[in-house]
């Protein structure tokens, strides 16, 4: 072993130890490892930051942005809507939600697919009394196995494709993973659909939303000419919002007030008082084609648009004044979209409502006008949470752009990195989200982690360390069958991933597995596939993959809950996936 090899192994070992230690963020540990590599000279300065320009990082960033655009479009929620009435039992809920997340993970980044369905799971749980802990973990595991099917489904597939390109000059194509991935998905999905009872029922951790347990908001909306809800009943409007809103009052012919009944037929020109949470009101407005009173959308710039919640303080000069008399739009450039008041529901037009101390308003304006109005009116902004009311952009455009990128990549017309980078830029050009929102969707910690680990991984290769470890492994595996060697590589990746991170595992084990196959006189492709399979399937801990991490608090899970469902699922992946790899990617050299 040379000095450079010893330094490279030592740095990687210290980096891994830092990950296991867990006292510092993963990305900071990776940056410290990169800095040490530059100081010791095993990572050339000119290559130290090449990871930020690597195709892997570009694809991950673009995939996260596209996933977020689809989530914001509401198309997933609309597609799921016809299935909601049939999801009455926990088993049906798990079947539908896990199936949907798994399918979507095949075409988008798995963590993005899971994030799209988590609010739907919470809604299903609330309406049917199912413990959300019975839903979220199977969904997280479904997103992991779904990501196995395509190149862009999960980071290990993307990284392994790059490693293969470095070794052979040819990356894995978009659907090269599908034969193995689909087999694992079918078996894993059947298990998850039937075995959710292995998960203990937990109470979710309280969040900011619970800390501010507000009474329902009241908003005004008008039924314009051509609205799909004109000529239909109040009950149908409430059903269009998944019964998450209530029509509190109907004002017809400007002044006539009508107490709504379920069978009351709505007409164009009716003004409605809607009560519910902002998400429910937004669904009613979007699906029924209503016009939200006071909404400045037609004049709002997506880059400067701001929607906030604020509470009227005792010092506010607006107390006792009618909202209409305050002329907020004229005087301050903001509009009141909804009001929440503790006690009795609001049953009068918002313009005539006299403000009280403690009223909570949803204000819409620009990033300049809203803070100024809050300060002048002594309205205290609440803890930030995502408010969709007044900023909905429901459209099938993001899904169409994604499908176009997938088709172009699958047809070999453009590379995956070019297709997904182009898709992200096109979506931003079409203004489906602001640049500020786009930056917010990119998980900077994941990007920094990848970008810092890529040069460290390459240092192992350039110093000859990869060949050295491959030589050790070839000696250890000498005399074993190729299929057994494949099992051992997959098992090693599965064992290492919970303590590192799936990307780090692939960056370190991928080149070693490829070199091992060459030394054994075998085809490197199945060994690279084995590393991708093992690294993508961490079902035993909440820290090996972001999908497991993001459901931990909402599901109320403990660290030891994961292995209950994850251990048998890991066995299924191992004993189904490895033979399929050997079948579709012959091991013989």
KEMAR-545417 format. One record per residue (C-alpha): residue number from 1; x, y, z. Coordinates in nm, 2 decimals. Example, Ala and Ser with C-alpha at 12.3 -4.5 7.8 and 13.67 -1.06 7.14 Angstrom:
REC  seq       X       Y       Z
REC    1    1.23   -0.45    0.78
REC    2    1.37   -0.11    0.71
This chain:
REC  seq       X       Y       Z
REC    1    0.00    0.00    0.00
REC    2    0.14    0.34   -0.10
REC    3    0.13    0.65    0.11
REC    4   -0.13    0.81   -0.11
REC    5   -0.35    0.51   -0.08
REC    6   -0.31    0.50    0.29
REC    7   -0.41    0.87    0.31
REC    8   -0.71    0.82    0.08
REC    9   -0.83    0.52    0.28
REC   10   -0.77    0.71    0.61
REC   11   -0.98    1.01    0.49
REC   12   -1.26    0.79    0.37
REC   13   -1.25    0.60    0.70
REC   14   -1.26    0.92    0.90
REC   15   -1.55    1.05    0.69
REC   16   -1.74    0.73    0.74
REC   17   -1.67    0.75    1.12
REC   18   -1.80    1.10    1.12
REC   19   -2.12    0.99    0.95
REC   20   -2.17    0.71    1.21
REC   21   -2.08    0.95    1.50
REC   22   -2.36    1.17    1.39
REC   23   -2.27    1.48    1.59
REC   24   -2.21    1.70    1.29
REC   25   -2.43    1.73    0.97
REC   26   -2.35    1.49    0.69
REC   27   -2.27    1.77    0.45
REC   28   -2.03    1.94    0.69
REC   29   -1.85    1.61    0.74
REC   30   -1.82    1.56    0.37
REC   31   -1.68    1.91    0.33
REC   32   -1.43    1.85    0.60
REC   33   -1.32    1.54    0.43
REC   34   -1.28    1.72    0.10
REC   35   -1.08    2.00    0.27
REC   36   -0.85    1.74    0.42
REC   37   -0.81    1.57    0.08
REC   38   -0.69    1.91   -0.07
REC   39   -0.46    1.98    0.22
REC   40   -0.29    1.63    0.20
REC   41   -0.27    1.66   -0.18
REC   42   -0.47    1.34   -0.27
REC   43   -0.74    1.56   -0.42
REC   44   -0.59    1.81   -0.67
REC   45   -0.71    2.17   -0.61
REC   46   -0.83    2.19   -0.98
REC   47   -1.05    1.89   -0.92
REC   48   -1.17    1.97   -0.57
REC   49   -1.49    2.14   -0.68
REC   50   -1.56    1.94   -0.99
REC   51   -1.83    1.75   -0.81
REC   52   -2.06    2.06   -0.83
REC   53   -2.05    2.04   -1.21
REC   54   -2.09    1.66   -1.22
REC   55   -2.38    1.52   -1.41
REC   56   -2.51    1.34   -1.10
REC   57   -2.56    1.66   -0.91
REC   58   -2.72    1.83   -1.21
REC   59   -2.97    1.54   -1.25
REC   60   -3.06    1.53   -0.88
REC   61   -3.12    1.91   -0.87
REC   62   -3.33    1.90   -1.19
REC   63   -3.53    1.60   -1.07
REC   64   -3.61    1.76   -0.73
REC   65   -3.72    2.08   -0.91
REC   66   -3.94    1.89   -1.15
REC   67   -4.09    1.68   -0.87
REC   68   -4.17    2.00   -0.68
REC   69   -4.34    2.16   -0.98
REC   70   -4.56    1.85   -1.02
REC   71   -4.65    1.86   -0.65
REC   72   -4.75    2.23   -0.67
REC   73   -4.95    2.18   -0.99
REC   74   -5.21    1.98   -0.79
REC   75   -5.23    1.72   -1.07
REC   76   -5.15    1.43   -0.84
REC   77   -5.42    1.53   -0.60
REC   78   -5.67    1.56   -0.88
REC   79   -5.58    1.21   -1.02
REC   80   -5.62    1.06   -0.67
REC   81   -5.95    1.23   -0.61
REC   82   -6.18    0.96   -0.77
REC   83   -6.01    0.69   -0.55
REC   84   -6.06    0.87   -0.22
REC   85   -6.42    0.75   -0.15
REC   86   -6.31    0.39   -0.19
REC   87   -6.02    0.42    0.07
REC   88   -6.23    0.34    0.38
REC   89   -6.02    0.06    0.53
REC   90   -5.65    0.08    0.64
REC   91   -5.56   -0.20    0.40
REC   92   -5.72   -0.02    0.10
REC   93   -5.55    0.30    0.20
REC   94   -5.21    0.13    0.21
REC   95   -5.27   -0.05   -0.12
REC   96   -5.37    0.27   -0.30
REC   97   -5.12    0.51   -0.15
REC   98   -4.82    0.28   -0.17
REC   99   -4.91    0.18   -0.52
REC  100   -4.94    0.55   -0.63
REC  101   -4.61    0.65   -0.46
REC  102   -4.43    0.35   -0.61
REC  103   -4.55    0.42   -0.96
REC  104   -4.47    0.79   -0.94
REC  105   -4.12    0.71   -0.80
REC  106   -4.05    0.53   -1.13
REC  107   -4.06    0.86   -1.32
REC  108   -3.96    1.12   -1.07
REC  109   -3.71    1.14   -0.78
REC  110   -3.84    0.91   -0.51
REC  111   -3.82    1.17   -0.23
REC  112   -4.02    1.41   -0.45
REC  113   -4.28    1.15   -0.52
REC  114   -4.32    1.07   -0.15
REC  115   -4.34    1.44   -0.06
REC  116   -4.63    1.48   -0.31
REC  117   -4.84    1.21   -0.14
REC  118   -4.77    1.28    0.23
REC  119   -5.04    1.55    0.25
REC  120   -5.29    1.31    0.09
REC  121   -5.20    1.05    0.34
REC  122   -5.26    1.30    0.62
REC  123   -5.60    1.39    0.47
REC  124   -5.70    1.02    0.44
REC  125   -5.58    0.96    0.80
REC  126   -5.78    1.25    0.93
REC  127   -6.10    1.16    0.75
REC  128   -6.10    0.79    0.82
REC  129   -5.94    0.77    1.16
REC  130   -5.65    0.56    1.04
REC  131   -5.32    0.61    1.23
REC  132   -5.09    0.80    0.99
REC  133   -4.81    0.58    1.11
REC  134   -4.97    0.29    0.93
REC  135   -4.94    0.47    0.60
REC  136   -4.62    0.68    0.59
REC  137   -4.36    0.41    0.64
REC  138   -4.50    0.17    0.37
REC  139   -4.52    0.48    0.14
REC  140   -4.16    0.56    0.21
REC  141   -4.05    0.21    0.14
REC  142   -4.27    0.20   -0.17
REC  143   -4.09    0.51   -0.30
REC  144   -3.75    0.34   -0.25
REC  145   -3.84    0.03   -0.44
REC  146   -4.02    0.23   -0.71
REC  147   -3.70    0.44   -0.76
REC  148   -3.52    0.12   -0.87
REC  149   -3.70    0.10   -1.20
REC  150   -3.56    0.40   -1.39
REC  151   -3.23    0.60   -1.41
REC  152   -3.38    0.91   -1.24
REC  153   -3.58    0.73   -0.97
REC  154   -3.30    0.73   -0.71
REC  155   -2.95    0.87   -0.67
REC  156   -2.77    0.53   -0.67
REC  157   -2.90    0.45   -1.02
REC  158   -2.77    0.79   -1.14
REC  159   -2.43    0.75   -0.98
REC  160   -2.38    0.39   -1.09
REC  161   -2.46    0.50   -1.45
REC  162   -2.18    0.75   -1.42
REC  163   -1.94    0.49   -1.28
REC  164   -2.02    0.26   -1.57
REC  165   -1.95    0.54   -1.82
REC  166   -1.62    0.60   -1.65
REC  167   -1.53    0.23   -1.68
REC  168   -1.67    0.14   -2.02
REC  169   -1.75    0.47   -2.19
REC  170   -2.12    0.39   -2.20
REC  171   -2.37    0.48   -1.92
REC  172   -2.67    0.28   -1.82
REC  173   -2.98    0.39   -2.02
REC  174   -3.31    0.52   -1.87
REC  175   -3.48    0.18   -1.85
REC  176   -3.18   -0.06   -1.81
REC  177   -3.28   -0.09   -1.45
REC  178   -3.64   -0.18   -1.53
REC  179   -3.62   -0.57   -1.57
REC  180   -3.48   -0.61   -1.22
REC  181   -3.66   -0.31   -1.06
REC  182   -4.01   -0.42   -1.18
REC  183   -3.96   -0.77   -1.03
REC  184   -3.86   -0.62   -0.70
REC  185   -4.14   -0.37   -0.71
REC  186   -4.41   -0.64   -0.76
REC  187   -4.29   -0.86   -0.48
REC  188   -4.22   -0.56   -0.25
REC  189   -4.55   -0.40   -0.32
REC  190   -4.75   -0.71   -0.24
REC  191   -4.56   -0.74    0.09
REC  192   -4.61   -0.38    0.19
REC  193   -4.98   -0.40    0.10
REC  194   -5.03   -0.69    0.34
REC  195   -4.78   -0.63    0.62
REC  196   -4.85   -0.27    0.74
REC  197   -4.98   -0.43    1.07
REC  198   -4.61   -0.49    1.16
REC  199   -4.58   -0.12    1.22
REC  200   -4.67    0.00    1.58
REC  201   -4.94    0.27    1.59
REC  202   -4.76    0.59    1.69
REC  203   -4.88    0.94    1.76
REC  204   -4.72    1.20    1.52
REC  205   -4.49    1.46    1.67
REC  206   -4.66    1.80    1.70
REC  207   -4.55    2.06    1.46
REC  208   -4.60    2.44    1.41
REC  209   -4.94    2.37    1.25
REC  210   -5.06    2.22    1.58
REC  211   -4.90    2.50    1.78
REC  212   -5.12    2.75    1.60
REC  213   -5.45    2.56    1.62
REC  214   -5.66    2.82    1.45
REC  215   -6.03    2.82    1.40
REC  216   -6.14    2.78    1.03
REC  217   -6.08    3.06    0.79
REC  218   -6.36    3.24    0.61
REC  219   -6.31    3.36    0.25
REC  220   -6.53    3.51   -0.02
REC  221   -6.56    3.37   -0.37
REC  222   -6.77    3.46   -0.66
REC  223   -6.91    3.22   -0.92
REC  224   -6.82    3.37   -1.26
REC  225   -6.99    3.30   -1.59
REC  226   -6.88    2.97   -1.73
REC  227   -6.79    2.82   -1.39
REC  228   -6.83    2.44   -1.37
REC  229   -7.02    2.47   -1.05
REC  230   -7.30    2.70   -1.19
REC  231   -7.62    2.51   -1.20
REC  232   -7.50    2.26   -0.94
REC  233   -7.57    2.22   -0.57
REC  234   -7.40    2.33   -0.26
REC  235   -7.33    1.97   -0.17
REC  236   -7.15    1.92   -0.50
REC  237   -6.93    2.23   -0.44
REC  238   -6.83    2.10   -0.10
REC  239   -6.76    1.76   -0.24
REC  240   -6.54    1.91   -0.50
REC  241   -6.32    2.03   -0.22
REC  242   -6.32    1.68   -0.06
REC  243   -6.57    1.81    0.20
REC  244   -6.30    2.01    0.36
REC  245   -6.50    2.33    0.34
REC  246   -6.85    2.45    0.42
REC  247   -7.06    2.70    0.23
REC  248   -7.17    2.93    0.52
REC  249   -7.37    3.19    0.32
REC  250   -7.49    3.26   -0.03
REC  251   -7.53    3.62   -0.14
REC  252   -7.74    3.66   -0.45
REC  253   -7.83    3.98   -0.64
REC  254   -7.58    4.18   -0.43
REC  255   -7.79    4.19   -0.11
REC  256   -8.01    3.89   -0.07
REC  257   -7.86    3.65    0.19
REC  258   -7.95    3.29    0.17
REC  259   -7.88    3.02    0.43
REC  260   -7.73    2.74    0.22
REC  261   -7.88    2.39    0.21
REC  262   -7.71    2.08    0.06
REC  263   -7.96    2.08   -0.23
REC  264   -7.95    2.46   -0.30
REC  265   -7.86    2.52   -0.67
REC  266   -7.59    2.78   -0.72
REC  267   -7.59    3.04   -1.00
REC  268   -7.34    3.24   -1.18
REC  269   -7.29    3.57   -1.00
REC  270   -7.35    3.42   -0.65
REC  271   -7.11    3.54   -0.38
REC  272   -7.02    3.26   -0.14
REC  273   -6.88    3.27    0.21
REC  274   -6.65    2.96    0.24
REC  275   -6.53    2.82    0.57
REC  276   -6.23    2.59    0.61
REC  277   -5.86    2.56    0.60
REC  278   -5.66    2.75    0.33
REC  279   -5.59    2.42    0.14
REC  280   -5.96    2.32    0.13
REC  281   -6.06    2.67    0.02
REC  282   -5.80    2.66   -0.25
REC  283   -5.92    2.33   -0.38
REC  284   -6.28    2.46   -0.40
REC  285   -6.17    2.78   -0.59
REC  286   -5.95    2.58   -0.83
REC  287   -6.18    2.29   -0.90
REC  288   -6.50    2.48   -0.93
REC  289   -6.35    2.77   -1.12
REC  290   -6.44    3.03   -0.86
REC  291   -6.30    3.38   -0.83
REC  292   -6.15    3.46   -0.49
REC  293   -6.26    3.81   -0.38
REC  294   -5.96    4.04   -0.34
REC  295   -5.72    3.81   -0.52
REC  296   -5.45    4.02   -0.70
REC  297   -5.33    3.72   -0.91
REC  298   -5.39    3.89   -1.24
REC  299   -5.14    4.17   -1.14
REC  300   -4.90    3.97   -0.92
REC  301   -4.55    3.91   -1.03
REC  302   -4.46    3.55   -0.94
REC  303   -4.11    3.66   -0.83
REC  304   -4.24    3.92   -0.58
REC  305   -4.57    3.76   -0.48
REC  306   -4.61    3.71   -0.10
REC  307   -4.89    3.54    0.10
REC  308   -4.86    3.55    0.48
REC  309   -5.07    3.49    0.79
REC  310   -5.08    3.76    1.05
REC  311   -5.26    3.82    1.38
REC  312   -5.41    4.15    1.48
REC  313   -5.23    4.27    1.79
REC  314   -5.38    4.49    2.08
REC  315   -5.19    4.79    1.95
REC  316   -5.32    4.76    1.59
REC  317   -5.49    5.09    1.47
REC  318   -5.71    4.87    1.25
REC  319   -5.91    4.73    1.55
REC  320   -6.28    4.83    1.52
REC  321   -6.24    4.93    1.16
REC  322   -6.43    4.76    0.87
REC  323   -6.20    4.59    0.63
REC  324   -6.37    4.77    0.34
REC  325   -6.30    5.11    0.50
REC  326   -5.93    5.03    0.55
REC  327   -5.89    5.02    0.17
REC  328   -5.58    4.79    0.21
REC  329   -5.54    4.74   -0.16
REC  330   -5.53    5.11   -0.23
REC  331   -5.34    5.23    0.07
REC  332   -5.10    4.94    0.12
REC  333   -5.10    4.73   -0.19
REC  334   -5.23    4.42   -0.01
REC  335   -5.55    4.22   -0.01
REC  336   -5.72    4.02    0.26
REC  337   -5.80    3.67    0.12
REC  338   -5.94    3.51    0.44
REC  339   -6.00    3.58    0.81
REC  340   -6.00    3.34    1.11
REC  341   -6.18    3.44    1.43
REC  342   -6.21    3.24    1.75
REC  343   -6.56    3.18    1.87
REC  344   -6.85    3.20    1.63
REC  345   -6.80    3.15    1.25
REC  346   -6.80    3.46    1.04
REC  347   -7.13    3.49    0.85
REC  348   -7.10    3.84    0.69
REC  349   -6.92    3.99    0.40
REC  350   -6.55    4.05    0.48
REC  351   -6.57    4.41    0.37
REC  352   -6.82    4.48    0.65
REC  353   -6.63    4.28    0.91
REC  354   -6.49    4.49    1.20
REC  355   -6.15    4.37    1.30
REC  356   -6.09    4.25    1.65
REC  357   -5.78    4.18    1.86
REC  358   -5.67    3.82    1.78
REC  359   -5.82    3.80    1.43
REC  360   -5.59    3.61    1.20
REC  361   -5.57    3.74    0.84
REC  362   -5.43    3.59    0.52
REC  363   -5.27    3.88    0.33
REC  364   -5.15    3.88   -0.02
REC  365   -4.93    4.13   -0.18
REC  366   -4.56    4.17   -0.28
REC  367   -4.25    4.10   -0.09
REC  368   -4.23    4.48   -0.03
REC  369   -4.59    4.57    0.03
REC  370   -4.68    4.30    0.28
REC  371   -4.40    4.37    0.54
REC  372   -4.48    4.74    0.52
REC  373   -4.85    4.68    0.57
REC  374   -4.79    4.44    0.86
REC  375   -4.56    4.70    1.03
REC  376   -4.80    5.00    0.98
REC  377   -5.11    4.81    1.09
REC  378   -4.93    4.63    1.38
REC  379   -5.02    4.29    1.25
REC  380   -4.78    4.02    1.38
REC  381   -4.68    3.76    1.11
REC  382   -4.72    3.40    1.24
REC  383   -4.46    3.13    1.21
REC  384   -4.40    3.07    0.84
REC  385   -4.59    2.78    0.69
REC  386   -4.68    2.71    0.33
REC  387   -5.01    2.88    0.23
REC  388   -5.15    2.78   -0.10
REC  389   -5.45    3.01   -0.09
REC  390   -5.41    3.28   -0.35
REC  391   -5.10    3.13   -0.51
REC  392   -5.24    2.81   -0.67
REC  393   -5.11    2.73   -1.02
REC  394   -5.29    2.40   -1.10
REC  395   -5.19    2.27   -1.44
REC  396   -5.09    1.96   -1.63
REC  397   -4.79    2.14   -1.78
REC  398   -4.53    2.01   -1.53
REC  399   -4.64    1.65   -1.59
REC  400   -4.63    1.70   -1.96
REC  401   -4.28    1.84   -1.95
REC  402   -4.17    1.55   -1.74
REC  403   -4.31    1.30   -1.98
REC  404   -4.14    1.47   -2.27
REC  405   -3.81    1.45   -2.09
REC  406   -3.86    1.08   -2.01
REC  407   -3.95    1.00   -2.38
REC  408   -3.65    1.20   -2.52
REC  409   -3.41    1.02   -2.28
REC  410   -3.57    0.67   -2.34
REC  411   -3.54    0.72   -2.72
REC  412   -3.18    0.81   -2.69
REC  413   -3.23    1.15   -2.85
REC  414   -3.07    1.34   -2.56
REC  415   -2.89    1.23   -2.24
REC  416   -3.07    1.22   -1.91
REC  417   -2.88    1.52   -1.77
REC  418   -2.97    1.73   -2.08
REC  419   -3.33    1.62   -2.07
REC  420   -3.39    1.69   -1.70
REC  421   -3.19    2.01   -1.70
REC  422   -3.40    2.13   -2.00
REC  423   -3.72    2.03   -1.83
REC  424   -3.63    2.23   -1.52
REC  425   -3.54    2.54   -1.72
REC  426   -3.86    2.51   -1.93
REC  427   -4.08    2.49   -1.62
REC  428   -3.91    2.80   -1.47
REC  429   -3.96    2.98   -1.81
REC  430   -4.33    2.89   -1.80
REC  431   -4.34    3.04   -1.45
REC  432   -4.48    2.74   -1.27
REC  433   -4.28    2.86   -0.97
REC  434   -4.07    3.16   -0.88
REC  435   -3.69    3.14   -0.87
REC  436   -3.71    3.18   -0.50
REC  437   -3.95    2.88   -0.47
REC  438   -3.72    2.68   -0.71
REC  439   -3.42    2.74   -0.49
REC  440   -3.62    2.63   -0.19
REC  441   -3.70    2.29   -0.35
REC  442   -3.33    2.21   -0.39
REC  443   -3.20    2.03   -0.09
REC  444   -2.87    2.21   -0.05
REC  445   -2.74    1.96    0.21
REC  446   -2.78    1.67   -0.04
REC  447   -2.61    1.86   -0.32
REC  448   -2.32    1.96   -0.11
REC  449   -2.28    1.60    0.02
REC  450   -2.27    1.46   -0.33
REC  451   -2.04    1.73   -0.46
REC  452   -1.79    1.69   -0.18
REC  453   -1.79    1.31   -0.18
REC  454   -1.74    1.27   -0.56
REC  455   -1.37    1.40   -0.56
REC  456   -1.30    1.19   -0.25
REC  457   -1.44    0.88   -0.43
REC  458   -1.23    0.96   -0.73
REC  459   -0.92    0.99   -0.51
REC  460   -0.96    0.62   -0.41
REC  461   -0.95    0.53   -0.78
REC  462   -0.67    0.76   -0.89
REC  463   -0.44    0.64   -0.61
REC  464   -0.51    0.28   -0.70
REC  465   -0.70    0.21   -0.39
REC  466   -1.00    0.07   -0.58
REC  467   -0.78   -0.20   -0.74
REC  468   -0.62   -0.28   -0.40
REC  469   -0.95   -0.34   -0.23
REC  470   -1.08   -0.53   -0.53
REC  471   -0.78   -0.76   -0.50
REC  472   -0.85   -0.83   -0.13
REC  473   -1.21   -0.90   -0.21
REC  474   -1.13   -1.13   -0.50
REC  475   -0.90   -1.33   -0.27
REC  476   -1.18   -1.35   -0.01
REC  477   -1.44   -1.45   -0.27
REC  478   -1.21   -1.69   -0.45
REC  479   -1.37   -2.03   -0.52
REC  480   -1.73   -1.89   -0.46
REC  481   -1.98   -1.90   -0.74
REC  482   -2.04   -1.58   -0.94
REC  483   -2.40   -1.57   -0.80
REC  484   -2.27   -1.60   -0.44
REC  485   -2.02   -1.31   -0.51
REC  486   -2.31   -1.11   -0.64
REC  487   -2.51   -1.18   -0.32
REC  488   -2.22   -1.07   -0.11
REC  489   -2.17   -0.74   -0.30
REC  490   -2.55   -0.66   -0.26
REC  491   -2.54   -0.76    0.11
REC  492   -2.24   -0.54    0.17
REC  493   -2.40   -0.24    0.01
REC  494   -2.72   -0.30    0.21
REC  495   -2.52   -0.32    0.53
REC  496   -2.31   -0.01    0.47
REC  497   -2.59    0.22    0.35
REC  498   -2.77    0.27    0.69
REC  499   -2.45    0.41    0.84
REC  500   -2.34    0.62    0.55
REC  501   -2.59    0.74    0.30
REC  502   -2.70    0.58   -0.03
REC  503   -2.50    0.82   -0.25
REC  504   -2.18    0.78   -0.04
REC  505   -2.22    0.40   -0.04
REC  506   -2.24    0.39   -0.42
REC  507   -1.95    0.64   -0.47
REC  508   -1.73    0.42   -0.26
REC  509   -1.84    0.07   -0.34
REC  510   -1.93    0.11   -0.71
REC  511   -1.58    0.14   -0.84
REC  512   -1.46   -0.13   -0.61
REC  513   -1.74   -0.37   -0.73
REC  514   -1.66   -0.30   -1.09
REC  515   -1.29   -0.36   -1.04
REC  516   -1.37   -0.68   -0.84
REC  517   -1.57   -0.81   -1.13
REC  518   -1.28   -0.75   -1.37
REC  519   -1.04   -0.92   -1.14
REC  520   -1.27   -1.22   -1.12
REC  521   -1.30   -1.23   -1.50
REC  522   -1.67   -1.15   -1.48
REC  523   -1.90   -0.89   -1.64
REC  524   -1.89   -0.57   -1.42
REC  525   -2.25   -0.46   -1.51
REC  526   -2.43   -0.70   -1.27
REC  527   -2.19   -0.60   -0.99
REC  528   -2.27   -0.23   -1.05
REC  529   -2.64   -0.32   -1.06
REC  530   -2.60   -0.51   -0.73
REC  531   -2.44   -0.20   -0.56
REC  532   -2.72    0.02   -0.69
REC  533   -2.98   -0.22   -0.56
REC  534   -2.83   -0.27   -0.22
REC  535   -2.76    0.10   -0.17
REC  536   -3.10    0.21   -0.27
REC  537   -3.28   -0.02   -0.03
REC  538   -3.22    0.10    0.32
REC  539   -3.53   -0.01    0.51
REC  540   -3.37   -0.06    0.85
REC  541   -3.30    0.30    0.98
REC  542   -3.44    0.65    0.94
REC  543   -3.10    0.79    0.85
REC  544   -2.98    0.60    0.54
REC  545   -3.22    0.77    0.30
REC  546   -3.41    1.10    0.30
REC  547   -3.74    0.92    0.23
REC  548   -3.71    0.74    0.56
REC  549   -3.61    1.06    0.74
REC  550   -3.89    1.28    0.62
REC  551   -4.16    1.05    0.75
REC  552   -4.01    0.99    1.09
REC  553   -4.16    1.30    1.27
REC  554   -4.50    1.31    1.09
REC  555   -4.54    0.93    1.16
REC  556   -4.42    0.96    1.52
REC  557   -4.18    0.67    1.45
REC  558   -3.89    0.56    1.67
REC  559   -3.55    0.45    1.55
REC  560   -3.63    0.09    1.62
REC  561   -3.96    0.08    1.43
REC  562   -3.80    0.07    1.09
REC  563   -3.66   -0.28    1.11
REC  564   -4.00   -0.44    1.19
REC  565   -4.12   -0.38    0.84
REC  566   -3.78   -0.32    0.68
REC  567   -3.60   -0.65    0.77
REC  568   -3.84   -0.88    0.58
REC  569   -3.86   -0.63    0.29
REC  570   -3.47   -0.63    0.28
REC  571   -3.48   -1.01    0.25
REC  572   -3.73   -0.99   -0.03
REC  573   -3.52   -0.74   -0.22
REC  574   -3.20   -0.96   -0.17
REC  575   -3.35   -1.29   -0.27
REC  576   -3.56   -1.16   -0.56
REC  577   -3.33   -0.89   -0.69
REC  578   -3.00   -1.07   -0.71
REC  579   -3.13   -1.37   -0.91
REC  580   -3.30   -1.12   -1.15
REC  581   -2.97   -0.93   -1.19
REC  582   -2.80   -1.25   -1.28
REC  583   -3.08   -1.34   -1.52
REC  584   -3.10   -1.01   -1.71
REC  585   -2.73   -0.92   -1.67
REC  586   -2.53   -1.24   -1.72
REC  587   -2.24   -1.26   -1.47
REC  588   -2.00   -1.44   -1.70
REC  589   -1.73   -1.22   -1.85
